[in-house]
Amino acid sequence: MFGKGYSSMSRLNSAVERSKLGLHTIEQYEPLIGSAAAQRIAMKAERVRAMRVAHVSSTFYGGGVTELLTPLTLMMNAMGIETDWHLIQGTPGFFGCTKKLHNTLQGETLSWSDAERAICEEVVFENATRLHLDECDAVIVHDPQPLPLVSHFPDREVPWLWQCHVDLSSPFAPVWSYLRGFIEKYNAAIFSLPEYAQDLGIDQHFVPPAIDPFSPKNGELSEKEIRKFLANYKIPTDRPLVVQISRFDRWKDPLGIIDAFRKARGQVDCTLVLVGNNASDDPEGHVILDSLQDSTDEDIVVLAVDDPILVNALQRQAAVVLQKSIREGFGLTVTEAMWKGAAVIGGDVGGIRHQIRDGWNGFLVKTPDEAAARMVQVLQHPELREHLGARAKESVREKFVLSRLLEDRLDLLSRSRRPEI
């Protein structure tokens, strides 16, 4: 009826939509959250419309912070709240040091030398010389890399907030003591979960992250599109797929995943696909990737790519999605897979425990043996996958879509704003 021209235009519009950064309005969320919630969020945005907010992080590429800030900053600007996003630049030596900080925050015991301390502080000082934040009404600094920035703005009159996205349940005490000296110069700290609370002399807030349900990584895909994207990467679909998608990071336990898969493969026929990218501020990723590639066989596919639509297709096609992390600040890859109705098996740690109710909308495991047993169970009972997936998607819709994160952020800004605004 419409002819070839309509079909070509439809494909063009689809390509344009998937290439966007993720600008969506609160009205687009209304079918998911209801008109009352959408109106409530719009009213809260109106109260802080005069504010100008600045975020500071260490990378525009890779990792959960980028996944959050890209759509959140766009959405806040769409609602009339001027929201900037600044990036600090670092050398390989700097990011090597800050990766150590990241690991010690998650409980690893590592030395922390005066030389490493000097590198971190000097590079942050250099970044501070070209950050001009005088016109802002609130500054939010993310994770340990830019943490010392606050020391270089001693005359600040607006609230500075530090947001930590990693698992802080048991930070390594000597390094935490060092970092605490910077943290307590902020007006408040923001953590993903209440169990990450620390003994600090500043206010603490707890804000779980969320996903953009309309992004290329999370939007709807047809069966034809799924097959196409998997074929593009030569991913076999003749057997059930077991998938883990995450940065190549030791805390994601990719070698434990391979161990669990090989145990399960003795009982069920399946293929394992491990997909990840390396954040530009994570120098360990290539080492982990090399170790994985040395451990593969004909049933294991390892891909180092940054393709959100491939991630989407894999999570929709997978018979099982794994996220067997050892430490996990929250675990947005779990949220993303649950949103697609996947049967998710996650590590019994951090934020994964706040998303998966064991046996109801997924499974929690501690060891490769437990992961293997749950994989076999799901693969042998397709109806179980359907029940888990349906409950998982509803859980995300209720708690973990971006509109809820936006509302939490608006509440926080409203409490933090200067009296004259």
C-alpha positions, 0 to 999 in steps of 0.5 A, spaced: 500 500 500 505 504 501 510 502 496 518 502 497 519 509 499 515 508 505 519 502 507 525 505 506 523 511 510 521 507 515 528 504 516 531 510 515 527 513 521 529 507 525 536 508 524 536 515 526 532 513 532 538 508 534 543 512 533 541 518 538 544 519 545 537 518 548 533 524 549 526 523 551 521 527 555 517 525 561 511 524 557 514 518 553 514 515 560 507 516 561 505 509 558 510 506 563 509 509 569 502 512 569 499 520 568 499 521 575 507 519 576 509 523 570 505 529 572 508 529 579 515 529 576 514 535 572 511 539 578 518 537 581 522 539 575 518 546 575 521 547 582 528 547 581 528 549 573 532 555 575 538 551 577 544 549 573 547 543 575 554 540 573 556 533 573 563 531 573 566 524 571 572 520 568 569 518 561 564 519 556 565 511 554 564 505 557 561 503 564 555 504 568 556 511 570 556 513 562 549 509 561 546 513 567 549 520 565 547 520 558 540 520 558 539 523 565 543 529 563 539 530 556 532 529 560 534 534 565 535 539 560 529 537 556 525 539 562 528 546 563 534 544 568 541 546 565 545 540 566 552 540 564 557 534 564 564 535 564 570 530 563 576 530 567 582 527 562 588 522 565 594 519 563 595 511 563 599 512 570 593 516 573 588 511 571 592 505 573 592 509 580 585 510 580 583 503 578 587 501 584 582 506 588 576 503 585 578 496 587 580 497 594 573 501 595 570 494 593 574 490 598 581 488 595 587 489 599 592 493 595 598 498 597 597 505 596 604 509 595 606 516 596 607 516 589 601 514 587 597 519 591 601 524 588 599 522 581 592 522 583 592 529 586 596 532 581 592 530 575 586 532 578 589 539 580 591 540 573 584 538 571 581 543 576 585 549 573 580 548 566 573 547 570 569 553 571 563 552 575 562 558 578 555 559 575 553 552 577 548 551 583 550 544 584 556 540 582 555 532 582 562 528 582 562 521 580 566 516 583 574 516 586 577 519 579 575 526 580 574 526 588 579 531 590 577 536 585 573 539 591 579 541 594 581 546 589 574 550 590 575 552 597 571 558 596 565 554 593 558 557 595 554 551 592 553 544 594 558 539 592 555 532 592 560 526 591 556 520 588 559 513 589 557 507 584 561 501 586 560 496 592 562 500 598 560 494 603 567 493 605 572 498 603 580 497 604 581 501 611 587 505 609 585 507 603 578 509 605 581 513 610 585 517 605 579 518 601 575 520 607 579 526 607 576 528 601 569 526 601 568 530 608 569 536 604 563 535 600 556 537 602 553 530 602 555 523 599 550 519 594 550 511 594 546 506 591 544 502 597 543 503 604 548 498 606 553 502 603 553 507 608 559 509 612 561 513 618 562 520 615 561 527 618 556 529 612 549 527 610 548 521 606 543 519 601 541 513 597 539 513 590 539 506 586 540 507 579 536 505 573 535 504 565 533 508 559 527 503 557 527 507 550 535 506 548 538 502 543 540 497 548 533 496 551 528 498 546 524 493 542 527 489 537 523 484 532 525 477 531 528 478 524 532 484 527 535 479 533 537 474 528 540 479 523 544 482 529 547 475 531 548 473 524 553 479 523 557 477 529 557 470 527 553 468 533 550 461 533 543 460 534 542 452 533 543 451 541 540 455 547 545 461 548 548 463 555 550 470 555 554 474 560 555 482 558 559 486 562 566 490 562 572 485 562 573 486 570 575 481 575 569 483 579 565 480 574 568 473 575 568 471 567 573 465 569 568 463 574 562 463 568 566 459 564 567 454 569 560 454 571 558 453 563 563 447 563 559 444 568 553 445 566 554 443 559 555 436 561 548 436 562 545 441 557 547 442 550 548 450 549 553 456 547 556 461 552 557 468 549 561 473 553 561 480 551 564 486 554 567 493 552 573 496 556 571 503 559 577 508 557 578 509 565 580 502 566 587 499 564 585 492 567 580 490 561 585 488 556 589 483 561 582 480 563 580 479 555 587 476 554 585 471 559 578 469 557 581 468 550 586 463 552 580 459 556 575 459 550 573 453 546 568 451 540 562 452 545 565 459 548 564 466 544 568 472 547 567 478 543 570 485 545 565 490 542 561 496 543 554 495 540 548 496 544 543 493 539 548 487 539 547 487 547 539 488 546 539 482 541 543 477 545 539 479 552 532 477 548 535 471 545 538 468 551 535 462 554 539 464 560 543 471 562 548 471 567 551 476 572 555 472 577 559 478 580 563 477 586 562 485 587 557 489 584 555 496 586 548 495 583 548 491 576 545 495 570 546 489 566 542 485 570 536 491 570 537 491 562 536 483 562 530 483 566 527 489 562 527 484 556 524 478 560 530 474 561 531 469 566 537 472 570 542 468 574 546 473 578 551 473 584 548 474 591 552 481 592 551 488 592 545 491 588 544 484 584 540 482 591 536 488 590 533 486 584 533 479 584 528 475 589 531 469 589 526 463 585 521 469 584 524 473 578 531 470 577 536 466 581 542 468 586 548 464 586 554 464 590 559 459 587 560 456 580 557 450 582 550 453 584 550 457 577 551 451 573 545 448 577 541 454 576 543 454 568 541 446 567 534 448 571 532 453 567 535 450 560 531 444 562 524 447 563 523 453 558 516 454 562 520 457 568 524 462 564 517 465 562 515 465 569 521 468 571 522 473 565 515 476 566 516 477 573 523 480 572 520 485 567 515 488 571 520 489 577 524 493 573 518 497 570 516 498 577 522 500 580 528 501 575 526 505 569 529 512 568 523 516 570 524 514 577 531 516 578 530 523 575 525 524 580 530 522 586 535 527 583 530 532 583 528 531 590 535 531 592 536 538 588 530 541 591 533 539 598 540 542 596 538 548 593 540 555 595 535 559 599 535 565 594 533 560 588 
